[in-house]
Amino acid sequence: MIQTQRQNVYDSYLEAALKKFKPKDLELYDLKKWKFDYRFLSILEYLKKDHTELKGEILKPLEEVLDGVFRFPMLEEKFACRLLTEVAYFQDWCKKAGHQIVRPNSMNNYGAILDHFGFKTALSDLVSSVIQPLANRLFRPEFAKKYGLDSHHGFLG
């Protein structure tokens, strides 16, 4: 019974968010209009070329912080701020509409799941057209083939 009540609350929230929420900044929801950091674009261009070894000054922003875990600047700072502003706008909308936001995970009390308010297509496109090709170059071919990126869980908080 409790699970059914939780599911009903979740379903009601999702329906309202996807049907009633009106984005403040529509450009954010179209991957073609995203503003990528110039260093990230340079890395992508470098990786498109047939380099057998991944090294050089252009790859300096691509930092391997742990074995197989990479950190790099992806979005222009102003664009990232716009994304954060949109999340805050969505959170305010939820509060005013009386909806409890479903958080990204049990350890995150603040964030919002981007798919819940219209980013599903943009994030799916990001994974297939940008992240998967990047992963194909950064990881061994057998790893990339076996564990391809077939989904996403995007959130900001």
N, C-alpha and C positions, 0 to 999 in steps of 0.2 A: 504494500500500500504506500509506504513512504517513497519507494523508488518511483512509483507511478506519479505521485505528487511532484517529485523532483523533475521527472521527465516532462510533465505538463507545464511546469514553470519554465523549464528550459525551452520547450517548444514554443510557448507563448512569447518568450523573450526573442527567440530567433525570428519568428514570424514578424513581430513588430519591428525588430531592427532591420530586417531585410526589406520589408514592405513600406514601413512608415518613416524611417530615418531618411532625412534629406541631407546629403553631404554638403559641407560648406565649401570645399575646394575640389571641384570635379576633376581637375587635371590629375590629381593624385591617383585616381582610380584607373588610369590608362597608362600602361607600362611604356608606351611610345613617348609619353610626355615626361617620364622620369628624368631627373637630372643626376647623372652619374659623375662621381669624382673623376677628374682628368687622369689621376694615377691608376684608377681601376680600369678606365677605358684603354690606357696604354698597356696595362697587363693583358687585357683581353686581346688587343691587336697583336701583341708579341706572341701570345699563345696560339693564335690562329695560324701563324707562320710555322713552318715545319722545323722547329728547333729540336734537336735531339736532347739537348741538355737545358734544364731550366735554371739558368743563372744569368747574371748581369745586373747592371745598375737599375734597369727598368723594373726588375722584380723586387727591388728593395722594400717597397711598401707591403709586399706579400710576406708576412711574418709567420713562420711555423712555430707556434707557442708551445706545442706539445707534438709528439710524433703523430702526424696526420691531422692535426688541428691547426687551421690557418686563420689569421686575422688580417684584415686589410680594409682600407677606406673604400667604401662602395658608393655612397651617395654624397652629393654636394651638401655642405653644412646647412645652407639655407633651405634646401629641399627637405633634409632630415627634420629640420625645425617645423616645416609645414606639416610633415607627417605627424609629429608629436602634437601639434596644434589640433589636427583633425581628430586624433585619439581623444584629446581633452574635450573637444566639442561633442564627440559621440558619448563620452562618459557623462557630460553635463545633460545631454539629451535623455539618456537613460534615467538619470536621477529625476529630472523634471517629469518624465513619463511614468515614473514609478516602477521601472524595471531594474532588477538587480543584475549587474553585469556578471557574466560568466567569465571567470579569470582563466588565464592561460594554463595554470597548473596549481596544485594545492599549496605551493610554496610562494606564490606570487599574489599579493593582496591588492595590486594596483593596476596591472596591465589590462589590455583588451585584445581579444583575438580578432585579427584583421578580417578574416573571412566572415565574421558575424555582421559586418556592416559594409560589405560590398567589395572587398579586396580579393576575393577568391580568384577571379580571372587574371588580374594583374600578377598575383603571386604565382599562379600556375604557369603563366607565360614567362615570368622571371626564372622559375626553376628550369623549364624546358629550353629556353633560348639563351640563358646566360649561365646559370649555376651548373647545370648538367655538363655543358661543354667545358667549363672550367674544371669541374671535378674529373672529367675524362682525362684531362692533361695532368692534373696534380696527383692522381692516384694510379696505381698499377692497372693496366687494362682489364685484367681478370677481376679485380676488385670492383672497378666501375661497372663492368658488365653484370657481375653477380648481384651487386647491391645498388643498382641504378636508382636514381631519385624519382620515385613515382608519386610522391605526395609532398605536402608541406604542412607546417603548423606555424604560421606567422603571427607574431604578436609584438606589441610594444608596451612598455610599462615604465 
